[in-house]
Amino acid sequence: MVQKYQSPVRVYKHPFELIMAAYERRFPTCPLIPMFVDSDTVNEFKSEDGAIHVIERRCKLYIDAPRLLKKIAGVDYVYFVQKNSLNSRERTLHIEAHNETFSNRVIINEHCCYSVHPENEDWTCFEQSASLDIKSFFGFESTVEKIAMKQYTSNIKKGKEIIEYYLHQLEEEGITFVPRWTPPSLGPSSETVSSSKSQAMASAVVVPDSGLEGLSSEALSSPSGVSEPMVGTPDDKLDADYIKRYLGDLTPLQESCLIRLRQWLQETHKGKIPKDEHILRFLRARDFNIDKAREIMCQSLTWRKQHQVDYILDTWTPPQVLQDYYAGGWHHHDKDGRPLYVLRLGQMDTKGLVRALGEEALLRYVLSINEEGLRRCEENTKVFGRPISSWTCLVDLEGLNMRHLWRPGVKALLRIIEVVEANYPETLGRLLILRAPRVFPVLWTLVSPFIDDNTRRKFLIYAGNDYQGPGGLLDYIDKEIIPDFLSGECMCEVPEGGLVPKSLYRTAEELENEDLKLWTETIYQSASVFKGAPHEILIQIVDASSVITWDFDVCKGDIVFNIYHSKRSPQPPKKDSLGAHSIASPGGNNVQLIDRVWQLGRDYSMVESPLICKEGESVQGSHVTRWPGFYILQWKFHSMPACAATNLPRVDDVLASLQVSSHKCKVMYYTEVIGSEDFRGSMTSLESSHSGFSQLSAATTSSSQSHSSSMISRP
C-alpha cells in the first residue's frame, strides 16, 4: 500500500532570498539532522543571467533501524538523490528527492517547494509532499514502513527550527538582508538597494511575530474566520499555524490526513465543504484512517442534506411541549472551556414526550442540541484562544425508575444514540453521570452496546453523593457554576421536567402523520412550469463577485434552466389571468418576471448557457456574478425535439401535445447568495452536477448516471 504525506503550508516571516541563504547552510551536512551524514554535488547548472540554478546532490543518510534488519539488508547507510531547482526570477525553489538505495524494492519520492507568500512578498511559504511504496523487503515490509514513517515524521518536525536556527546564525553575523536577483544589464543602484533594504526592515518592524503567522486578515477580523485557511492559499491547503491555533496540536501525519481528506472533498463536492473541525472529528473517530473516515463522513453529509440538518437551528422551532417538559439545557462551561449541557433525565417523562410528540420530534430536538453544541464550541474557541471541539454533558439521574424503561421510550433512545454516533463523532468530551440509582445498570445494559468504545471511555459514573467527594464534580466544573439542584450556588435555568399531561397525548394515527410532516418540512419551494409560461425568481446583487448557489429537483417533466442579468428591475407579475401571462394561472405558484416586450441583448442578457435537466434529476450549481444588478433564474418547459429524419413531428409528440398534463413540469428549488470569500466551490463560473441522486450520493456511489457539465460565462 502506498503511504502518502501532504504538509500544511508553513510560513516564514522573512523574504525569500534570506530563507534561501539559510537553507544553503544545511549543506554539505547538517549537525541538527543526525541522520544526514554527508552530501556530494553530482551535477550543477547555472543560467547565463544567474536566474536559474539547478544542483543535484547525492545524500548519505544513517537510518536508525534494528541491527538485525541492517545485517539482512547488508547496508549501514542509504543514499538519496536530491535535485534543487532555484528560480531567482520567479523566487521559487523546487526540491525533488528519491531513494537510490533499494530503489527496486522501496520507492520514496518527495517534493518540496519554497515560494513567496501570495499576500506578502516579504514572507516565504513552504510545503512538501511525499509518498512511500514498499514493494518487497525480505519479509520485513511492515517494519520498514514504520521505521521510514518514524524517521520522516521526526525530520518534518525539525524542518522549521532548522531554518530558524540558520536565520539566527545569519543575524549574528550581521546578515539580515539579501538583495533580490536582477538582470545583469539592469543592476540596481546602491540607492535602490538601500531603499529596498530600508523597506524590508520597516516591514519587519511593522509586522510583529504574534504567533498567528499565515492567518488571513479575514481570519483575524471576522468572527467566521476560525474556519478559513490563509488568504491567497488555494482552498485545498491549510496553514500550519492556523491548524495549531484553531484545530490543536496534530502530528505531521495527522495534519497530512486532514489536508488530503479536505483535498478530496474539494475535488469531489461543489459548494461549501464541511469545516475543518468537522472533518477532523471523523478522522479522529476512525483513528485517522482516511478511507474509513471518508466513508462515514460522506454518509453523514448525504444524511445532513436529505434532512436539512444544516438549517435546523434557523428554520425549526421546538414544539411548546418540548420547551416545557424536556429537562435539559446549556449551562456555562467546564474547567476546560467546553460548553456544558445539563440533562435532568430522572425528572423527564420520556413516555409522555414520546406519546405527545412522537419519536421524530424528539430526534429532531436532539439534533438541534448537537448543532447548537457545535456552534458553542466555535464561540468558545475564540473566547478562550485555544481549540475547543467538544462539549461536556452532565446527566442527573435522580428520580430514574422503571417508568423510564418503557419499551417505546428505550427504542427512541437507542435510535437517537445511533443517529448521533453516526453523525456527531468525537463531539462529546466528557459525560458526567450523577446520582445513578439501582435501576441504572439495567438501562446501561440496554444502551451501552450502541455506544462507541471511544465514547464510552469518556463516561464518569457517580452513585449517591459520591460526586461531592474527591475526584468528583469539582475536578471538572468550577464551584461557582455547579447547579443549585446539585447543592451548588448557581441558579440553573434548565426546565424541571415533570409529567406531560395526558391531554397532550396523540393517537397513533396522529403521530404517524406528524412524524411524516416533521421530516418533510423543508426550506425548498415548489413551482409549476407550463409550456409557454416559465417560472422565474429575482435575485438582486449589490456587490459584484457574489456567488449565487442553487439546488433543485426536477419532479416532473423536462426543463431548461437559464440565468439572465438585467440592469432594470422587472415589474411585479400581473395578477389578472387574462394578461400577458395568462398561462401562469393554472399552477397558482408560477411567476414570470421577464416582460414579453423585453429584447434579449438589449433589456437583459444571458450570462450562462442553457442547462437541460431531465425528470428525476437533482441539480446543484453556482454562479459568480460579474456585475451588480438583477439576476433572474428561470425554469422553462423543454419541448420534445422533432424526428431527426424529417421536419414532421413524431406521432408520440403529437399525442403528447394533446394532453394538457404533458405541458406541465414541476420543480422544487432552493437558492442562496453568499459572499465569494465564504464560498468553497469552483470560482470559475457555473458548475452543475445533475443526476438521479444527490451530488454527494453520486460521488460516494460512483453512479454511472451522474455526470457534470461546465458552462462558460458569457458577457
N, C-alpha and C positions, 0 to 999 in steps of 0.2 A: 504494500500500500504506500502511495506517495504521501509524504508528510509535507505540508506547505506552511509557510510563515509569511505574514504581512505585518509590518510595523506601523504604528501610528506616525503621524508627521511630528518630527522633533524640531523645535525652533531655537536657534541661537540668535541672541540679540547683538550680533556682530556682523559686519559686512562680509560678503562672500570671499573677498581677497584675503582678509585676515584669517578666516576659517581655513582657507587653503594653506596658508603659511603654517598654521598649527597642525594641520593634517599631515603635511610632508615630514614633520618631525617624528612621525611614527616609524620611519624607515631609516636604515635597513632593518632595525629591530626595535622593539618597544618593551622596556622593562615593566611597564604596567600590565602587559599581557604575558604572563609566564609561559603560556603555550606557544607564543610566537618567538621561535628561536632565532631565525635569520631570514634574509631575503636577498636574492641576486637579480639584477636587471638583465632580462633576456633580449628584449627589443625596445627601441626608443625612436620616436619620430617627432620632429618639430616642424611646423609650417614656417615658411619664409618670414611671414609677418609676426610670428611668435604667438598667434592667437590659439593655435591648436597644439597641444602637447599630449602625445599618446605614449605611455610607458607600460611595458609588460614585465612583471616580476614573477620569479619562482620562489614561493614562500615555504619555509621549513617549519613544521608545527610538531609540537610534542603533545601527544594525546594521553590524558590521564586515564588509562584503561588497565584492567587486571593483567597481571604478569602472564598468566596462562594464555590469555587471548593474544597478547603480543607475540608470545612464543609460537603459537599456532599460525599467526599471520606472517611471522618472520620479519617484522619491521619494528623499529623503535620510534621512527618519525614518519610522518606523512607529508606529501608535497601538494601544494595548491598553486595554480596559475592564476594570477590576478592581473587584469588589464584595466588601467585607469585612462579615461579619455577626458582631458580637460579642455573646455572651450571657453577661453577667456573673453571672447567677444560676446557670447551669449550668457556667460557667467554660470556655467554648469560643469559638474564633474560626474561622469557616469563610471561606476566601478562594476566590473563583471568578474566573477571568480568561479572556478570549477576545480574539482579534485583531479590530480594526476595519478596519485597512488590508488590502486584498486579500482580504476575507472571502469573496468569491465564487470565489476561486482557491485559497486556503490556509485550512484550518480548524485553529486551535490552541485547545485547551481545557486548562485547568489547574485543579486543585482541591487546596487545602492545608488542613490542619487543625491548630490548636493545641488541646491538651486536657490535662486533669490526669492524671498518671500513675496507673494503676489501683491500684498498690500503695503509693504515697506521695503524699499530697495536696500536699506541698510541692515536688514535681517536676513538670515540664511535658514533654509529648510533642509531637513534631511529625512529620508525614508529608505526602507530596504525591504526586500522580499527574498525568499529563499525556498528551495524545495529539496527534499531528500528522498531518494528512491533506492532501496536496498534490494538488489536482485537476488544475491546469494552471498553468504559469508560463513562458510564452513559450519553451517548449522547454528551459528550464533547471531542470526539476523535480529532477533528481538533485543538482545544485549547491546549490539552495536547501535541500534536505533536509539535506545535510551541514553547511551554514552554520548552519541552525537548531539542529541537534543539538549542534554545537560550542559555540554561544553558550549553549544551555540547560545543557549539562554544566558549563560554566565558572561559571555563576551558582549552580548547585546546590552546587558545591564551596565557594563563598563564603558560602553561607547561614548556616552555624553561626558562622563567625568574625565575621560582621556583627553578629549578635545579641550575641555575646560582647563585641564592641567597644563597643556601646552600653551593655551592662551595666557594663562597666568605667568608662565615662563617667559613668553614674549614680552609681556608687560614689564616684568622685572628687568628685561634687557632694554627697555625703553622703546620697544616696537609696539605702537598702538594704532598704526595706520599703514596700510599698504595701498598704493595708488592703483586705480583700475587700468586695465590694458587699453592702450590707444594705438591706432595705426602708426607705424614708424614715421611717415611723412607728416603726420598731424599730431606730433607730440605736444603735450600740454606745456604751457609756460610755467615757470616757477610760481607765478602769481595764481594761476589756475589751480595748481596742485595745492598751494597753501589755502586757497579758498575752499577747495573740496575737503581738505583736512579739517578746516575750521567747522564746516557744515557737519561733517561726520562726528566731530567731538561735541558739537552743540546738540546733535540728535541723541547722542549717548547720554547727555545730561538731561534732556527733556523727557526721555522715556525711562522711568525708573524700573528696576527689576522688582516687580510686585509679586512674582510667583505665579502670575496668570499669563505668562507669555504665550503668544499664539492664539489667544482667545479673540474673537471678533469684537468690534466696537458694539455690535448689537448684543452680543452675549453679556457685555459688561453693563449695558444701559437698559436693555429690555427685560421685563420680567420673564418673558418666554425664552430668553437666551440660554437657559440652562440646558436645552435640548438641541442647541445648534452647534455645529462644528465651526471651525475657523473660517471667517470670510475670505474668499479668494482661493480656498482649498476646494477641490472637487467634492461633490456630495458623498462619494464613497470612501472618503478619507476622514480620519479624526486626528486631532492634535493631542500629543502625549500629555501636555499639561491640562488640557480640558478633561481628559479621562481621569487623571488623578484628582482634579478638583471636584468633579461632578459625579463620577462613577466609582471612585475608590481606587485603592492600590491593587492593581492587577499584575499578574506575572506577564512577561512578554508573550508567552504562548496564549494566555487568556485574552490579552489585547488583540492578538492575531485572530483568534476565533471570532471575537466581536466584529472586527473590521471585515473579515471575509464573509460572515453571515450578512452583515449590513450591505456589502457589495452585491451579494446575491439578490437581496431584496430590491436594491436599486435597479438591477438589470431585469428583474422579473416583474415587478409590480409598479404600476403607474400611480401618480398622485402621491399623497402623503404616505410615508412609511412609518412604522412604529418608532417611538422614541428609543434612544439608546438604552435607557434604563430598562425598558420593556424587553428589548432583545436580550439584554444581559440576564434578566430573570430566567428566561427559557434556557439559556446556556448553562446557568448555574443548576437549574433543575435536572439537567442531563449531564452533569459533570463535564461540561464544555465539549461534549461530543457534538460536532456541528451537524451531522446528518440526523441524529435523533432530535436535537433541538429544533432544526428546521422543520421536521415533520410535524411536531406538536404545535409549533408556532403557526404554521400555515393552516392547520386545522382550526386553531383558535381565531385567526384573522378571518377565516371564512365564516365561522360562527358569529363573530362580532358584527360582521356586515349583515349577515342574514337576520339578526335580531336587533340591529341598530343600537348596539350597546354603546357606541361612541357618543350617542346623543341622549342617552338615558337621563343624565342629570339636567339637561336643558329642556327636554320635551315631556318628561313623565313626572307627574305629581302623585306621591303615595296616597292611597285612599285614607280617609279620616280614621278608619278603624285601626290602621297600622300606626298612625301618628299618636293615637290614644292608648293603644294596648300593646305595642311592640316595645318591650322593656330593654331598649338598647340605644346608645348614642355616643358621640365623640366627647372626650373629656381631657383636655390639655395634652400633655405628652409625658413619656417616661424619662428616666435619667439619661438615656442615650439620645434623646431628641426625637424618638419615634412617636408618631401620633398614637394616642391611647384611645381604644374603643372599649366601652364598658357594656357588658351584656348581663342583665339580671335574669338568667334563664329560669331559675327556680321560681320567679314571680310571674312568668309568662304563661298564658293559657294557649299552648300550641294547638290543642284540639279546637278551641274556639276560633283561633285565627284561620286555621285551615277550613273549618266549616263555614266561616263568614266570607273568606276571600278566595279560597282555592290555592292549590299548590303553585300555580304560575305567578300569582301576585306576590307570594312570599319569596319565590325565587327572584323575581324582578327587583324586589326591595333589597335583597341581599346583594344583588349585582350593583345596585346604586350605592350601597355602602362601600363595596370594594372600589368602585370608581371614585368615590369621594376620598377613600383612603389613598389612592394613587395621587390624587390632586394635593392632598395634605402633605404627602411625602415630598413632592416637588417644592411646596412652600417652605417646609422645614429645612430642606437642603439649602435654600437661600438664606433662611433666618440664622441657622447655626453654622453656616460656612463649611459644611462637610457633607459628604454623600449620605443621604438617608433614603433607603429604598424599600423599607418595610415598616410595619406598624406592630404595636403590642395590643393584644386583646386580653382583657380582664373579664373572666366569666364567674359570676357569683351564683353558686348552686343552692343557696339556702332556699328551702321550700320545694326542692325537686322531689317528686314522688312517683308512684306507679302511673298516675294520670298522664305524666309526660311520656310514658312508653306506649301510648295509644298508637296502634299499628299504622294508620294513615299518616300520623304525625312523624313517626320514625321514618316512614317511606319518603316523606317530603324532605326530611333532614338529610337522608342518605343521598337523595338526588341533588340537593343543594351542595353537599360536600363534593360530590362527583364533578359538578359543573365548575365550582370554584377551584378545585385542584387542577382541572384541565386548563383553565384559562387565566388563573392568577397565581402561577407558581412563584415561590420564593418571595411572597408579599407579607407573609406572617413572620415577624421577627421573634416573637415570644408569645406564648399563651399561658396565662396565669389562671389556674382553676382553683377557686377558693370555696371553702366550706362544703366540700364534697360529702354528701350523705351516704348512707349504707346502700341505697339503690343505685348509686353511680356506677359501680363495677358492672352492673347489668347493662346500662346504657353504653358504657365504654366497650364492652364485649361486642355490642352490635355495630358500633360505628368505627372502631379502630381499624378493621381490615380495609376500610375505604380511604384511609388517610395515608399519604405518602410517608415513607420511613424518615426522610429528612425533616418533614413537618412534625412528625411525632416526637422527634428528639427535642423539639422546642417547647414541649409541654412541661409545665411545673404544676403538680397537683398537691393541694393542701387540704387536710381534713380538719373539721372543727375550727379552733382558733390558732392552729399552727402557723398561719400566715403572719401572726403578730410577733412571732419569736425570731431568733437569729436565722438568717437565710430566707426570711420571709419577704413580705411586700416592700419593706423599707429598703431592701437591697436594689430594688428596681424602680421604685416610684418615690419621688420626694414627699416628705411628710406633709407639706403644705397642700398637696393636691389629692391626698387619699380621700375617697368619697366618705361622706358622713355616715352612710349606712354600713360602712366597714370600720366604724369608730374613728374616722378621720375628721379633719377640720374643714374640709371643702364641701360646700353645697353642690350636689350633683344634680343636674337638670334632666337626667335620664328618666323617662316615664317609668312609673312604678308597676306598670302592667296591670294585673288583675284579670278577673273573669270577663270574657266577652259576652254581653247579653245575648241570650238565645234568640231574641227578636231580630238580631242581625244575621242569623244563620241563613244560608241559601239552600235551595233544593239542589239535588244532583243535576237536574237539567239546567238550572240557572248557572251553576258552577261550570258546567261543561261549556255553555255558551260564553260565559265570562272569561274562561281560560283562553278560548279561541280569540275573543275580542282583544284581550291584553296583548297577545303576541302578534296580532295583525295591525295594531296601532302603528302608524308609520309616519315619517316625515315626507314621504313621497306623495306626489299629487298625480291624479289620473286625468287624462284628456282624451276626447274622441277626435279623430281626424277623418274628414269626409273628402270624397273626390271633389276637387274644386274649392275646398274650404280647409286650408291648413290650420294647425294650432300653433300660435306664436306667443312667446313671452319676451318681455322687455327687460334689459339689464343696463342700467346707467353706470358708466365708468368715469370716474373723476380723475384718477391717477393713471397715466399710461403705464404699461408693463404690469398691470394687474393680471391675475390669472382667473379665467372663467372655467370652472370644472363642472362636469355633469355626469350623471349616472342614470340611465333609463332602460326600461324593459319594453320590448315590443310585444304586447299581449295578444294582439290580433292584427292580421294583415301585414302588408309590407309598406314601409315608409321611406321617405328620403329626408335626411337630416341636413339642414343648412344653417350657416351663421352669416348674418349680414351686419353691416355697420352703417350708421347714418348720423349726420351732424344735427339733423332735425329730430325733434321729439314727435313720435307718431301720436295721432289723435286717439282718444279712447274709443273702443269699439262701439259701433252704433247699436242701440237697443232694439230698434224696430226690425222685425223679422222680414220685412219686405224691401229692405235697403240693399246696399251693395253686397252685404254679407248674409243674405237670406238663407244660404245653405247651412250656416253655422248653427241654426236654431235647433235641429233635431237632437244634438248631443247635450245641450244645456251648459256644457263646460268648455266649449270650443271658443277660442279667442283669436281674432285676426287683427293685426296691427298695421301691416303694410297696405297702404291705400292703393286701390287699383289704378289711380292716376299717376302713381309714382313710377318713375322710369329707372330701371337698373343701370347703374353707371352715372346717373345724374343725381337722383334723390337719395339713393342708397347704393352700397356696393357689397359684393360677395367677398368675404375675407377668407373663406375656406371652400375647397371643392366639395360638392355634394357627397354625402355618405349614404349609400343604400343599405337599409337594415331589414332583414327578413323576420318573419313572425317567429317568436320564441327566443330571439337573440337578446343578450344583455350587452349594453354598450357603456363604456366608461371612457372619458377623454378630457382634454383640457385645451385651452387656447390662451396664449399670451397676447394680451391686447397691445396694439401698436399706437393707438390714438385714443384720447378721451372721446366721449360722446355716448351714443346709444347703440347697444348691440342687441340684435334680435335673433333668438334661437327659434328655428322653425321646424316643425314636423309636418311633412306634406305627403299626401297619398301617392303611392307609387303605382303607376298604371302598368298593366301587364304588357310586355312587348308583343308586337305583331309577329306573325310567322316570318322566319328569315328568308324563306324561298319565294315569298310573294308579298305584295303590298296588302293583300286581303287579310283581314283578321281571321284568327283561328276560330273554329266552331266553339271550342271551350271558352274563348274570350268573349264571344258574342253572348253565350248563355250566361256567363258570369256577369256581364254588364247589365243583364236584365234583372238581376237580383239586387235589391236595394241594400241588403246586408253586406254584399261584397264591396260596396262603396264606402264602408266604414272601417277604420282602423282604431286601435286603442293603444295608448302608451301610458306607462307610469314613470314619472321622472322626478329627479331631484337636482338642483343646481346650487352652486355656491361660488362666491367671489372671494378670493384670498390674495394677499399681497405676494409678490414674486419672491420675497425673501423668506416666506414661510412655506413655499411650495417645494416638494421633494420629488417632483416628476420631471419629465423632459421639458426643457425650456426652449425647444426649437419652435414648435408650432402645435398643430393638432395631432395627437396620437391617440387613436381609439382602438380598443381591443373589443371585438364583438364575437360572441359565441352563444351557444345554448346554455352555458353555465356562467357563473360569475367569473370575474377575471382571476381571482385567487384560486378558485376551483380549477380553472383551466390550467393555471401554472403548476398546480400540485399534482394534477392527474394526467398531465401531458395529453389532454384530449385532442384527437385529430380534428375535431370540429372547430377548435379555436384557432384563430389567425388574427394577425394585426395588420392594420393598414395605416400608413402615414401619409399625411397630406401636407403640401407646402402652401404656406400663406400667400395670398395674392394681394397686391396693393389696391 
